[in-house]
Every structure is written in structure tokens, then in C-alpha cells.
Amino acid sequence: MTSTYPHRRPAVGALLVALLLVVPAPPAAGGPPTRVGPAAEPAPAPAVRGAGAPSAIPGSYIVRLRDTASRRSAGVATRARALSDAHGGTVRHVWERALLGYAAHMTEEQATNLAADPEVAHVAQDQLRMASGAMGETVTPAGSQSPQSWGLDRIDQHALPLDGRYFYDDSAGEGVEVFVVQTGIQVSHPDFGGRAVGGANFVPDGRSSATDCHGAGTRQAGLVGGTEHGVAKKVTMVSVRVADCAAITTTTRVTSGVEWVLDNISGPSVMLFALEPFCVDTSTGQPAPCPPDDAATYVAVQESAFAAGLVVVGSAGNISTDTCGNDSGAAPHTIYVGATDRNDARTATSNFGACVTMFAPGEAVPTADPFSGSVLVSHTYAAAGYVTGTAALFLGRPEFDGATPTEVRAELVTRRSTPNAVTNAGAGSPNLLLFTGPPGIFTTGSSVGLSAPGDGRLELYGVNRTGHLYYRRQTTAGGTSWSAWTAAAARGWLSVGAEPNHDGRGGLVGLTPGGDVWARAQAVAGSDTWFGWTRLTRPPGSGAPIGRVAMAHNRSNRLQIFATNHLGQAFYRSQTSPGAKTWTDWTTFTVPAKLRSLTAMANADGRIEVFGADDAGRVWRAAQTSATDNNWSAFTRLDGFGVAAIAAARTGAGAIEVVGLDTGGGAWRRRQTSAGAGTWSEWAPLPAGTLAQIAAESDAGGRVRLVGVDNLGRIWQSRQDSPAATTYSAWSQIDGVLRP
């Protein structure tokens, strides 16, 4: 169905009348403010900001105090009472944290006199606003979702097509609170499973914060953490009701709501702050431009929340214009979210521009509804719900214990988002699409590597969260047990690649967080003695940091390093002679795609093959034309699906086995139909698991051994059941923790 869902809520005009009735009328003090017509001379700026605006609420004012010695010694409440006694008016709300100031009922004359007091930074008239979902929201009855909401399905994978699944780890936002500053939440809705709670209500209509007579707050909460439709399915959602049954609010209510949030933070928290980018005319009930100074208040309260340790998320707006021009302002640390459709195009109404932080699904996505169980909703307030839930998802994971809002914001925007996926993103918009999947599968390299040195025992290398490099060996060739971890003295590593030299000595290539590549080799095969690290130059051209590295060698017996940078370009270089510490210059591959993960493996005939996964999840391959030179075939595409990370090894029968992780962390395999062949089997699933990193190597018995790292940094291993088998053992955990 495409017909609009009939909301059961009062008309906007009727609610404006009700709202104005609950604001005490001030004593008469002169006529209404003079409105200057187009032909009149410009009037001087009013002493009271926002006075005379169509959305100005008569008799209601916001007082911002200067941060003076008297204010600090006495406190805001005491100074507010003193100023009220001196200039008149009634104090309604006092704010210590969201703003330094208070809300008061006053006459125009009292407000003007108060604005001249030296302790006052400024006085602004309260304005009538719309919360997100008040205008232009598309709500239709929800049909069958099989098997998942397309929005959830989209955010856990980098590339289309959708795979019909939504993966999330078991923490699911548990222990995190999301404060939904909106129209309330119908906390009794069964989709919340008791995890939605009433917090505070600032609407004087007799309703509680545990109710929602409009629906926008409940719908956003359903996308944040609903059991069926939400991103973080164990998060706690706290209702902060600042808007009424028509989603109408005021500057005072919103500020008071944020003040309450800041007074009630008890742990990792996210605040969903949703306003439409315009005000409401108090006479007509129609959208109206806000006074220029009104945005400063909204920016200030959002920045206060961020400074207090909250991740703050807002909607970009739904009038297809530049978000930087929103009348609610654009706080520098708030994550403003634009909306995309199921084809990754920016929706027709989504705002755009440099003040958009990222995009997320926001067209016809299902969520909870207080009136009908579930509905399909559209626009940027839906997209903001997905991003809010993802922030909570991250904060609930052990690796984010103690993370700052800056770190969570960087994780969402810089480390994990899918670049260049949104079509028609709009002028100035960052082309970044929300992604919830495992970290590091795009540009940050692999924290685990395997090598098969001369004595037949596999060596396992790994980098932990503090950047320390560790290694260990199988206790027996082909076995499943490992020696104790040995730590390298140096730290500061992000990624590692491993491959033995022609004489069995291990070779390592390490990657720093800054994207620099270093190489080293064992002094004696199988020993714990190593030569020093040698820093290698960056590839030519852009100078972009290296994101992933891999190693292999052909029958020239010279190790080769393969790399991709943060632009998706691919490169290779070789030792100048077998076992040497010196290297040739980088050579650039010609690849018809941007590679985000790559691996390399020698064929049975000695020719190296390189495999890469691009930013759309497609797999590419190229092979040397002979086993002793560096001439390469063109890259060709292997058919497949959304692969995020890739590894390869050679089976005992000589065929290359390629292993890929999908965007949900599931592992898959495919194999050459025979040693050195250009034809391949179909992708087939490996034993169930959710991994962020993967490495592969053949052991002494000819069986492919896999080692993976999950989202918590735990290490897992699996191996072929026999050298020619297409089946693998179940994943078993190895002791230790590496970078996810």
C-alpha cells in the first residue's frame, strides 16, 4: 500500500491554541512589536533576540547568563531569583549544564530591561518549533518483512545486493542508554520488551513520558533498539518527552529536556536530538522561518551534551536543501544523518551538504508504532534512528569501554562507513553510508597472519589493541596446539603479513597506523632471533597511507609485498635478490576497481596469484605470466557476492583455496577446479562464525589452516578435514586477544 497512514492526533492549529493557553498571559506593556515592511528602513536590532518573530511565544523568555564570579559563587538558581526580583518575571526552569541560564515568564518591558543587566549575556524570546516527524513524514502500514527490514539488511554490508540477513554481536547495546528527546515513547509497546522507560515530561498536557500520542518518538525508538526492527536489540531507551501530540515543542522544553538528560547520565549514553529545520507560526500553525539567533541555543545545548560525554545524533532535515542552513543550526560534533533508499540513492527530500555527517537507510523502513503495532516510515529522522542504534551497538562492546564521543563518532564515520556508495549525495555531502559490521575490513589491515617456515610448524603472528606484535608456533607440525605467545619489543603496529623466505626464514611486513610499511626477517629459520626492521618507502603518486599488506614468493625465490592504500590503489615490490633486506621500487597494478582487501598465493607451478575484494564486495584476481618474472595478467572478476576480507592458501592437491568474509563476518570458500586452473568452484559456506579478520595457510599435512579474529578480538582456528576435503572443522578458540 502507498496510502498515508491515518494518524490519530489533533490538528496542529488546535494544539497551538492549547499550547498558548498554558502560557500565562503577561500584563499589558505596550502594543505588539512593530514588524518592518519591505519598504521600511531597517530597524535596529531588538534588545530581546527573536522578539517579533512569527514563532515567538508571548510572555516566554530564555535568559543566558554571563559566566561571572557572582554566578559561579552563588549558582544559577540563586542568580535567577535575584535577577527576577530585580527586574520582574517568574522563573520557570533553571539550567546549569545545557546552558547557563533560565526560562522565565515576563512582559516585553521586563525582558528588555533584563537584557541590559551586566550579568546577562542576552535574552531571547521562546520560539515554537517542530520535532522531527511533524511535517512531511511518510507513514504507511507495515507488510510482511521477510526475512529482515531492508534497512537493517543494508547497514551490515558494504555493497548491494542485499543478502537477506542482519548480523549483530551478542552485546547488542546492552548496558547503554539512549535518550530519545522527542514526542515520548509508548514504553508498553511489545517490541521494546521492557527496555523502554519513561524519563521526564516537559509538555504540560497531563500525559506522562511513558506515552506517545504522536508516534514519532516511538518510531525512532523502534529503529534504535526494537527487538524486531531495531539495530541495538538490548539497549535501554529513555523517553524525554518535549513535544506534544502534533510534535510541537518550544526552545524552553528542548533545553529543559537536555538539561534533564545531562543530570541523569549514568554510563555510556547516546542522545537522539531530532528537530525539523523550521519554526511554527503561532497565529497560523504553519511552518515559519526561525529568528536568526534561535539556532545558537540549539547548537549550544547539543555541544554541552557532547562535552558531557554523550554521542549526539540528529536528522539532517527533509526539505532537500543544504543542512548547513537549517534554522536549528548545525552543531559541529553532532552526527547529522541524511536518508537513502534501497538503491543507495539519496531520497528526494533528504537534506544534503557539508553539514551532513553520513547517510543511512530512510525510506519505507519498518518500525514500532503506538497505534498499529508497526508501520513503514521514511525520511531522515528514520535514518537518524539507525545511526543512534549503531552508536549504542558500539558502546555496548567491550572494546569501547571508556570510549569518548569523539572516538565513537570517528568509528562510525571514519573507520566503518562505506564510502562512495550513495548516488546523488548532493553538493558538498560526504559520501558515507552507515555500516555496522566488523571493523578493519575496509582499510585498516589484518591483525593476524600465518606463515609456513622450513620446519613444517605454522607460525601465527598477531597485533593486539595496544599495537604490540606477538607470535607463536604450532607445538608439532600439523597439530592444533600452539606454543606460548612471544611479544616483540616494539609496539605501534596496526597490521601484519607473513611469508617464509626461500631458505625457510620467516619474513614479516608490518603496517603502522600512519600507513607506513616496515619489513624484517628471521636470522635463522625457526629461531626467535630477527634482523631489525627496515622502513620501506610509500608507493608513488598520491602518498595515501597503506591500508593492507600481504606477502608471497615465486620460483625466483624473492619475497614480494602486495599492498593497497586508502584510495583502493594496489601495488607490489620484490626483494632485490633471494633473502635480501633491500627491495625494488613499488610498481602500480592496473585494477578496474578500488581494492580494500587483498591476499597473494603461489600456484603449484610457482606463479603468484593476487586476489582482492573491492569496495563493492566483488573479488578480482591477477596472475604472473611466469614463475620467475613480474609480468602480470590483467585483473579479471570472479563471480561472487559482498566479500569484505579475503585470504588464500594452497591445498595438498595443489589447488588454491580462497576464503572470504562477508560483511556480516560469515566465512566462505571456493577453490580452483584443479592446480593452476582458471576455473573455480562456487562459493560455499564454512562453519558458522562471526569474524572480522581472516588468515589462511597450508600446514605440513597439506590441509588448509584458517585463523580468524572476531569482533571482541578472540582468536579462532579451523582446518580442512583432509588435504582434498571441501569440509572444515568447527571453529575452536585459541587463547589470546588481538585487535578486532
Helices and strands as residue ranges (DSSP letters): H 12-21, E 48-49, E 56-65, H 69-74, H 76-87, E 90-95, E 101-105, H 108-115, E 120-131, E 139-141, H 150-155, E 177-182, G 190-192, E 196-201, H 216-225, E 236-241, E 248-250, H 251-263, E 269-273, E 275-280, E 287-288, H 294-307, E 311-315, G 323-325, E 335-340, E 358-361, E 365-369, E 373-377, H 380-395, G 398-400, H 405-410, I 411-415, E 418-419, E 432-433, E 448-451, E 459-463, E 469-473, E 486-487, E 495-500, E 506-511, E 517-521, E 534-536, E 546-553, E 559-565, E 570-574, E 587-588, E 595-602, E 608-614, E 619-623, E 636-638, E 643-650, E 656-662, E 667-671, E 684-685, E 691-698, E 704-710, E 714-719, E 732-737
